[in-house]
């Protein structure tokens, strides 16, 4: 091939890349505004939930935080008062056990809507983690995980969803975990509750997208929160070794990513390269937006699948080594 032909080919490639870059820039999503809108954040008294509430307050929303600890809820509202963006912004809290009956949750949400207006954005973030080998987690704790992690989110979502469909607008965030992508040693009942959230998010997203309701499934990895500290108290050594390699995310960064993805209408919210790889592999039927993103995934899934195989071999070696130490 002559030098002139190579030069023409190079110009063609550069022209195509330029068109792709322009297309992606022009069509990239812009985040919706929540200035003056009513946002409800469950589990908003600490950890990721608190940072989510703060991020929404920084974006000009009127924020209601729900949790069980009144002292911490009061502190959350005080923090939002400090960073308020306008005199018109309003903040409030309600003490509520979200895992109680649907009627109790619906009554509470109805009352706060009378004060702050209809809920435009619901951020489900209340949850807890109890780890342990499957048969060593008590039946009571297994039920507690499902009650708090799944039923708490279900009750709130069940209340707002029909109202949002009728209004033809609204945003729902369901916070699951990377544990909703594949089962890990020591995460049995916890992972089951997060898988349930994943299934709920996928279903209501398909049922609601055409009616103007946006659903985002947040899949945070290990994050530096009080909840993570409590989780480590029950976490087997095998689990620590398997999950510890991914590092520890900061709650501010996680919250910013979740809110940004939710307001852009992205179904998946993840942070970091490792989470992206695991989500591409573990969420084969997730709805990823954009032709180019789906094409990119299609090209990478094959090589990534081999990496997944190597990871599983690594996990199995960790489990065998730990078992050997227990018997020595």
N, C-alpha and C positions, 0 to 999 in steps of 0.2 A: 504494500500500500504506500502510495507516495506521500510526501510531506504535506502537499496541498490537501489530499483527501483526509489525512489525520486532522488537519486544521479545521476543515469543514465539519468533521465529526465532533470535534471538541466544541465548536460553536453551537452545534445542534444540542449537545448534552447540556451546555451551559444555559441555552435558551429554555430548554425543558425545565431545568432546575429553577430558573428564575420565575417561570410561569407557576410552578408548584408553590414556591415561596410566596408569591403575590396572592395566589388563590387561598393559601392557608391564612395569610394575614387578613385578607378581606373578609373571609368567612368565619374567622375565629369568633367564638361566642363572647358576648359581653355580659357581665354579671348584672342581674336585676337589682334595682334599688329597693332597700327596705326602710328608707327614711319614713318615719311616721307610721310604719306598719307594726302590727302586733306579732311579736315572736315569743313563743313559749319554749323554754329549755328545761327538760326533765333531768334530774341529777345535776342541777346547775349550782350546787353549793360548793363543789370542790372539783379538783382534777380537770379532765378535759371538758366536762360540762360547764364548769365555772368559766373557763377560757372561751368557750363557745358563746356564753352569755355576754362576756366582755366584748368579744369581737362583734357581736350583733349590736351592742350598745355603741361601739365606736363607729358603726355604719349608720347610726341615726335611728335605730329601731326603738320601739317601746317594748320592754322586755319583762316577761314574767318568768320567774324561776321556781321550779317545783322540786322538793326533796323532803326528807323526814326531819332533818336536824335544823330547828328554828334558829339556833345561834349562828350556825354557819350560813344559813340563808340570809339572815340579817346582814352578815358581813359581806355577802355577795352583792346585795343591793347597795350597801354603803360604798363598795368599790365602784359600782357602775355610776353612782352619783358623782364620784370624783372625776370620772372620765366622760361625763355627759357631753354631748355635742351641741345641744341646744336647750334653751329654757323650757321648750315644749315637751321634751322627752319625759316619759314616765316609766318608772320601775316599781315592781312589786314582787312579793313572794307568797307562796302558800305551802304550808306543811301538809304533805299528803303521802300516804303509802300507796303507790301506783299499782301494787299487786293485789289490792283489795278488789271488791266487786266493781264491775263496770259502772254500775249506777252511781257509786261514790265518786268515781273519777269524772263521769259525765256531769254530775252536779257541780263539782268544783270548777271544771272548765267552763261550764255555762255561766257561773258566777263571775269568773274573771273576765269573760267576754262582755258582760254587762258594764264593766268598769273601763276596759281598754279597747273594746271593739272586737270584731271577729278575728280569729286567729288566722294570720296569713301564712305563718311559717311555724311548723312544729319540729323541734329538734329532740328526738328521743335519744337520751344519753345515759339514763339511769341504768345501773347494772352493777354486778359484782362477780368476782371469780373465786371459786373454791376448787383447789386442785387435789389430785390424788389418784392412785390406781383405781380403776373403775369400781371394783367390789369393795374398796376401802372407804369410798365416799358414802356417808350415811344416806339412807333413803330420804331423811328429812332435808339434808343439804341439797340433794339432787332436786327435790321438789322446790326448794327455796330458789335455786338457780333458775329454774323454769318460770317460777312465779315472778321474780324480779326482772330477769332479762327479757323474757318473751312476753308474759302477760302484761307487764307494765307498759311496754311499747304498744302492744295490741290494744289495750284499753284506750290509750290516748289517740292512737291512729284511728281506731274505730269511731271515735267521736268526731274528729275533724274531717275525715275523708268525705262523707256525703255532703257536708256543708261546702267543702272546697269544690267538689264536682258541680254542685249547683251554682256556685259563684263563677265557675270556670277559671279559677286561678288558685294558686296555693303551692307551697313547698313543704315536703315532708322529708326529714332526714331520719334514717334508721341506723343507729350505730351498732354494728356487729363487731367483728374482730377478724384478724388473719386466721383465727381458729375456725372460722366459718368456711375456710377453703379446703382444709384437709385435717384429718384427725391426727393428733399428736399425743404421745405417751403422757399420761397424767392429766389430760384435759377432757376426759370422757363426758361427764354430764354437762360441764361448762360448754364444750364444743357443740353438744347437742342443742343447747339453748341458743347458741349463736347461729347454727345451721337453720334453726327455726326462723330466726329473724331474716336470714338471707332469703329463704323461701317466701316469706311474707312480702319482703321488699320487691322481689322479682314479680310476684303476682300482682300487687297493687299498682306497680309501675306500668304493667301491660294493660291493666284495666282502666287506668286513669290518664295516661299520656294524651289521648285524643280529646280529653275533656279539659285540658289546660292545667292539670295537676302534675307537678314535677316531683319525682321520688329519687332520693340519693341514698345509696347504700355505702356507709362509711366502714372501711376495713382497716382500722389502725393497728399497727404492730405494737410491741411493748413500748409503753410510754411512762415517763418519769412522773408518776402520780402517787398519792396516798393509797389508792386502790391497788397499784402494782406492788407496793410494799406489803400490803396485807396478803396479796396473792402469793408472794414469795414465802410466806410463813407456812403454807400448806403444799408448796410445790416440791415434788420429788427431785432428787439429784439428776435423774435422767432428763427430766423436763427442763431443768435449768441449763444443762449442757446442750440440749437440742435447740432451745429457743434463745439462748444467750448470745449466739454468734451474730445476731442481727443488730446489736447495739440497743440504745435506749433513746427514743424520740422525746422531744420536749413538747409539753402540752400546748404551748402557744403556737408552735409550728403546725401541729396536728389540727388545732381548732381553725386556724386561718385557712388551711387547705380544705377542710370540710365545708366551711361557710362559702368559700370561693367556688368550689365545685357545685354546691347546692344551688347557688344563685346563678350559675351558668347553665344549670339544667343537666349536669353530668350525672349519669346513673351511678358510676363508681367514683369513690373518693379514696385515694391512697397517697402515701408519702414515702418517697425513697425508691431506689432501684430494686432492692431486694423484694419489697412489697409488690412492685410492679411485675417482677418475674413470677412470683408466687400467684398473683392474681390472674395473670395471663394463662398460667397452667391450670390453676384450680377453678377458674370461672370460664370454661370453654364456651358456655352459652350465654354469658353476660352480654348485655347490649352495649357495645362500645360505639361511640358516635364517630362518624366520619369515615369516608371511603379509604383514605390514606392510612388511617390508624388501623383499620381492619386488615388492609393489605399488608401492612408492616407486621401485624401479629401473625398473619398466615405464613409469612416467610420465616418467622422466628420460632414458631411452635415446635417444628421438628427438632432443631438443635437444642431448644430449651427442654424438650422432653427427655433428652439424654442426660442433661444436667440434673433433672428431677430424679432420674434413676440413680445417679451417683449420690445425690443427697439422701435418698432412702437407704442406700447401702451404708452411708456414714451414720445415719440415725440408728440403724440396726446394730452397728458395731458398738456405738455408745451404750445401748441397752445391754448387749452381751457382756461388755466390760464391767458395767455396774453390777450385773447379776453375778458375775464371777467374784467380784470383791465382797459381795454379801455372803457368799458361801465359803470364802477363804478363812 
